[in-house]
């Protein structure tokens, strides 16, 4: 039996098959089963979407080949959201943050112009990461860790994450705290005489 997928691509909860726009959705179960950890693991597999991971602060998302300004410097053509918060970074390169998929309910990718609901920077489309909502009734603690290696690097890499859900008033109020830390070993060190070596990737921390 196929399970119904509910999305909020049009700012209200609807079944995916009833949404009148081109939407691809990924559920929390799919993220866990496929071991997805970031944009780069998923977006390149979505039809009409390309994710160019050019390094921290320079990653690009292109939907249906639309680019506002080749080489950067222009307004963004793809809007990115974490829940209802805009995470699009408008800088010299028009880059996007490569958000980690920690304690996520689903990912929604809307292809085509979405300016009516998401503003002028959604000319090509929108990528929304929707975090898990707080559970109003159940106390929950989740912990996770993994280690990995980078080719040509002598240093190890690791990821640690935790989520705590605390109901304060049954059926009315709850708090959910999520935190993670990445230590990703780079394969090039920037060595300066009389200074400590600098790893080009280093630590990434986040608390939501």
Secondary structure, 3 states (H helix, E strand, C coil): CCCCCEECCCCCCEEHHHCCCEEEEEEHHHHHHHCCCEHHHHHHHCCCEEEECCCCCCEEEEECCCCCCCCCCCCCCEEEEECCEECECCCCCCCECCCECCCEEEEEEEECCCHHHHCCCCCCEEEEEEECCCCCCCCEEEEEEEEEECCCCCCEEEEEEEEEEEEEECCCEEEEEEEEEEEECCCCEECCCCCCCEECCEEEEEEC
